[in-house]
Amino acid sequence: MTLRKFLATAARWAAPTVVLAQVCLVWTGVFSLGEAVAVGLLLEVLLAGIVITEITLARRAFKTSRSQGADGQEALNQALSAVLPAPVAKAMGMEFGLFRALWRWIRRKPDAPEGHEILTYGSEIKPIMWAMVFLVPLEILAVEFLVPWTVVRIVLLVLSVYGTVWVLGFIAALSIRPHIVGDGKVVLRFAHFTQITIPLELVESVRPARHSGYRRAVQIDDAGVLAMPIGDSTTLSVKLREPYPVAPKPGKPTQEVSEVRFAADNTREAVRVLTASITAD
């Protein structure tokens, strides 16, 4: 392991370790008050150094990802992975992605490069999401009348508000992160959670075809069929000239794929765009 990799790995765990040490010092009474304050100040200095190091590493990872063609969400995920343990980075990437999507949605700024064709998706599930948002006031009103404990009502109110923001962020992510076609590739997305890239030069044919019964946002079966459904269904089938390695999730082993199934709001337009792009490519 190189020194840079060692420092990056150490930085991921250093901050939570230092914070835990501070909490233990305060609550266990191992040191006297004066000693605890002195050690606490020392740990604060150490934590500040760690934070500065992590910000530097994250900024460098973000810039490197962007220079290599990654979009904002991918670059954000790479930056977080550079300074945080994998499970924490993944969770924070999802949460930050929601707020990032909301901000771009408010500004009406799709997360797609200029000159790329956009294929929207998600129209089948958005009404359900909006229904959840509009039911929140009724939920809050019911809690006010049915729950007698103030603290519990406050906790439920906070959870309801955060849940509403989360659902709005999900709707926003579905809207501002469409499938995109351009630069010799088709990039298939599911909000800010999943992104799969397929080179257009490998695409043999595109046709409308509905398949259903899927249970995960991305799955690859034993026959080499990759499915990215909306709800439980896909509406298009893309056959490849030869198997292409795809990682269903970041950090997972690649699997060879010979067919890709996904969903688009306008199936006919998606077929037209993809067919034209294949011919042009």
C-alpha positions, -999 to 999 in steps of 0.1 A, spaced: 0 0 0 14 34 -10 17 62 15 -11 82 -3 -35 52 -1 -26 46 36 -33 83 44 -66 82 26 -76 50 44 -66 65 77 -85 97 71 -117 78 65 -116 64 100 -98 91 119 -126 116 124 -151 91 139 -124 76 161 -114 110 175 -150 120 182 -156 87 199 -125 91 220 -137 126 231 -171 113 241 -155 84 261 -132 109 279 -161 131 289 -185 104 301 -163 78 316 -145 101 341 -111 85 333 -93 118 337 -98 147 361 -117 178 347 -84 196 340 -69 166 323 -100 160 303 -100 196 291 -64 195 281 -67 162 263 -99 174 247 -82 205 233 -54 183 219 -80 161 203 -98 191 189 -66 202 172 -60 167 159 -96 166 146 -92 200 129 -61 187 111 -80 155 101 -109 176 88 -86 198 67 -69 167 53 -103 151 44 -115 183 27 -83 184 7 -86 147 -3 -124 151 -11 -118 182 -32 -90 165 -52 -111 134 -58 -141 155 -69 -119 175 -94 -103 143 -107 -136 126 -113 -150 157 -131 -119 159 -153 -125 123 -163 -160 130 -175 -180 121 -144 -212 141 -137 -217 160 -105 -234 131 -86 -207 106 -96 -180 131 -86 -197 137 -52 -198 99 -46 -161 96 -54 -152 125 -31 -171 110 -2 -156 76 -8 -121 92 -6 -126 104 29 -152 81 45 -158 44 52 -177 28 23 -211 24 41 -210 59 55 -199 74 21 -228 55 3 -254 67 28 -242 103 28 -239 103 -10 -276 93 -12 -286 120 13 -265 147 -3 -278 136 -37 -314 143 -26 -306 179 -17 -285 184 -48 -314 171 -69 -338 195 -52 -315 224 -58 -311 216 -95 -349 209 -98 -358 243 -83 -334 259 -108 -348 237 -137 -313 225 -145 -312 188 -157 -281 169 -148 -272 162 -184 -244 176 -206 -252 200 -234 -259 184 -268 -270 151 -253 -304 136 -260 -326 132 -230 -349 102 -223 -372 108 -194 -386 80 -171 -405 76 -139 -439 90 -149 -455 58 -137 -444 62 -101 -444 100 -97 -482 102 -90 -477 78 -60 -448 100 -47 -469 131 -50 -498 114 -32 -474 107 -3 -464 144 -2 -500 156 -1 -510 131 26 -484 145 50 -506 174 64 -533 149 72 -507 127 89 -495 156 110 -531 166 119 -539 130 130 -507 129 152 -517 162 169 -551 148 178 -542 112 186 -508 114 204 -510 130 238 -472 132 245 -455 165 234 -421 150 229 -435 122 207 -455 146 186 -424 167 180 -403 137 170 -431 125 147 -434 160 132 -396 161 125 -398 127 109 -428 136 88 -411 168 75 -379 150 68 -398 122 50 -416 148 29 -383 164 19 -369 130 11 -398 121 -12 -396 155 -29 -358 149 -34 -366 116 -49 -391 131 -73 -365 158 -82 -338 132 -88 -361 113 -111 -368 145 -130 -333 161 -133 -313 128 -138 -328 114 -170 -313 87 -193 -289 105 -217 -276 96 -251 -244 112 -266 -207 110 -269 -209 75 -282 -227 60 -252 -261 57 -235 -262 64 -198 -291 47 -179 -301 61 -145 -324 55 -116 -326 89 -98 -292 94 -81 -289 58 -69 -278 40 -100 -260 48 -133 -251 23 -160 -231 32 -191 -233 12 -224 -212 21 -255 -234 27 -285 -210 9 -308 -220 -23 -290 -257 -19 -296 -271 -42 -322 -308 -34 -320 -334 -15 -300 -371 -24 -298 -401 -18 -276 -407 -48 -253 -424 -48 -219 -411 -71 -193 -423 -72 -156 -419 -89 -123 -386 -73 -114 -378 -67 -77 -347 -46 -77 -336 -13 -93 -308 -31 -111 -305 -68 -116 -286 -92 -140 -299 -127 -145 -280 -158 -155 -287 -152 -192 -268 -119 -191 -299 -97 -192 -296 -65 -173 -329 -49 -162 -334 -14 -148 -372 -13 -142 -394 15 -130 -419 0 -106 -415 -36 -116 -414 -31 -154 -392 -22 -184 -404 -10 -218 -374 -13 -240 -349 -40 -250 -314 -32 -262 -295 -62 -277 -257 -60 -277 -234 -73 -304 -211 -89 -278 -212 -93 -240 -202 -62 -221 -189 -62 -185 -211 -41 -161 -210 -36 -124 -246 -37 -111 -235 -16 -81 -204 5 -74 -177 -17 -59 -194 -49 -69 -178 -74 -93 -186 -69 -130 -209 -93 -149 -212 -98 -186 -243 -84 -202 -257 -92 -236 -291 -75 -233 -302 -43 -215 -338 -37 -205 -350 -3 -192 -380 20 -190 -387 53 -207 -418 75 -206 -420 78 -244 -409 44 -258 -413 53 -294 -392 84 -290 -365 64 -271 -363 39 -299 -360 67 -325 -332 85 -305 -312 54 -299 -316 41 -334 -305 75 -349 -275 76 -325 -265 41 -334 -266 49 -371 -247 82 -366 -221 65 -345 
